Amino acid sequence: MSAPQPSAAGAEPPACPDVLPSAARGGPISHSLARVARLHRIAAGKFLKAAGIYPGQEFVMMFLWDSGPVRQSELIKAVDLDPSTVTKMLQRLEQTGHVRRSPDPADRRAVLVEATGASCSLHAEVSGAWSDLEEHTLAGLDAPERAELARLLGKVEANLCKETLGCPGMPGAPAAAQDRTSSARSTSAAEL
């Protein structure tokens, strides 16, 4: 067995490095949640790739499938993303034939967005991808463990939502915010 090699700066590496980075020692659960969320989005990307969409786009489509035609401004609020991010998503989804944008007849300055009939096959693919992602994510957990994890994550979400205006299910949240899932908010422009 060879001796540890000096690092690039010439110092010896720690003999017994902690599992956690030193700055995360005060928040091991938060560190774990961040890692799990990142890995979950990577796995989601792999499952969604087969459907031909990028992570985050499925939340736009889920909203459109369930709501019918909506103003683009309402969609932006519902998925809680930057308007430029949603615009880029819609451009890509429009190019693939999954959404259609048109002037709102009630207000020509507004744009209506709707899922197309051609997106129905995408709906089935996204449903399958999310089912596969769920099984991949929760492999090895039995039904009671899955229920307990869902319960605990619900509590964590409620704690985090206390600081977020309009978080779904929180008192005082707008009705539209209560109907959507918080997962949509975790998508960044980098995931487009």
N, C-alpha and C positions, 0 to 999 in steps of 0.2 A: 504494500500500500504506500503510495507516494505522499509526501508532505503537502499541505495546502500551498497552493501557488499564491504569491503576492498579487493583489489587485493591480489594476492599471496605475493607480496612484502610488504603488509601492507598499501600501499598508497590508498587513495580514487580514484576511477575511475573518469575520466573527467565528469563533470555534463552535458556538452553540447558538446559531441565529434563532430568534423567536419566529414563530409561525406568522405572527402579525407584524406588519411594519411598525416601527417605533411610534410613529404619529397616530396610529390607529389603536393603540393599546387601551385608550379610554373609551373606545367604541367598537368592541369586537362584533357585536350583532350588526351594527350599521355597516361595518366593513364586509361582513358576510352577505348582507342584503345587497350591497352594491355589486359584489362579485356575482351573486346569483342572478341579479337582474341583467347584468351584462351578458352572462352566459345564456340566459333564457332568450334574449333578443338575438343572439348569434344562432341559436338552435331554431328560433322562429324563422329567421332568414333562410335557413337551409330548407325548412319545410315549405315556406312560401315560394321559394325559387321555382319549384316544380309548377306552381300556378302562374308563374311569370310576373309576380309582383314583388315589391320590396317591403321590408318591415315598415309598418306605419300606414301604408296604403290600405291595408286590410281594415283598419279602423275607420277610414273614410268610407270605404265600401260598405262596411257593416252599418254605419249610420244611414247611408243613402238607401240601402236595401230595406231598412226598417222604417224610414221616415217618408220615403217618396221624394218628389221634387222639393228642394229647399233653396232659399237664397244662399249664395256663397258666403255672405257675412254670417248667417246662422250656422252654417257648416263649420266655419272657422272657430266660432265660439264653442260649438259642440265638441270638437276634437281638441280644443285648447292648444292650438299650435300657432306659430307665427304666420301671419297672412301670406308672406312670400313662400313659406314652406308649403302651405296648402295649395297655393297657386301652382307651384312646381309639380306637386303630386297630381293635381287635376289635369295639368297639361299632359303628363305621362299617361294617366288613366284615359284621357280623351284620345290620345294617339293610338292606344291599344283597343279603343272601341268600348271601353267599360263605362264611361260616363259621357254625358252630353251637357253642354252649357248653352244657355240661350237667354236672351233678354227677358226680364220679368214683364209680362203684359200689364201688370198693375203699376209698375214703376220701371220705365225703360232704362233708368240709371242702374238698376240692380240686375244681378245675374242669377238665374235659376240653374241649379245643378241637379242632375238626376242620374240614377243608374240606368243603363240601357238594357234592352231585352237580351242583348248579346252577353251581358254580364251574369246571366243566370247560371251558366256553366262555371263561371268563376266562383259564384256563391257556393256551389257544391265542392269545388276544390279548396276554398278557404275553410269551409266547415270540416273537411277531411284533414286539412293541415293542422287546424286547431285541435282536433281530436287526437291526432298522432302526437302533436306537441305535448298535450296533456299527459298521455300515456308515457312518453319519453321522460318528461319532467318528474312524474310521480312514480316511476317504476320502483318496485320494492316497498312501497307504502301500501298498507292494507286500508280498507274502507274507513275504519275509525281514525287511523292516522291522517288520512286525507281530510276527513271532516275536521279534525283538530287543527291541522295546518291551515285550512280555510278560515276557521274561527279565529286563530291567532293572527293571521295576516289581515283579517278584517279589523281587528283591534289596532294593529300597527297602522293600517290605512287611516282609521279614524283619528289616531294621534297626529299623523302627518297632515290630515285635512284641517285640523283646527286652525292652522296658520294660512290656509288656502281659501280665499273667497270663492264661493261657487263650487266647492268640492261636492261631488255627488253624495246624496244621502245626509248631508250635514244640515242642521237647522239653519234656516235663512238662505239656503242655497236656492237659486232659481230652479224652476221645475225642469227646464231643459238640462241643467247640470245634474239633477238627481237621476235622470234617465240614462246618462252615459256612464261608461266605465272609466275609472281613473287610469287604466292602462294606456289609453290613448295619449295621455299627457307625457308619458315617458319617452315618446318618440322624438328624436331630435332631427334637425336638418341633415346631419351626417348619416342618418340611417335611411335617407331617401335613396 
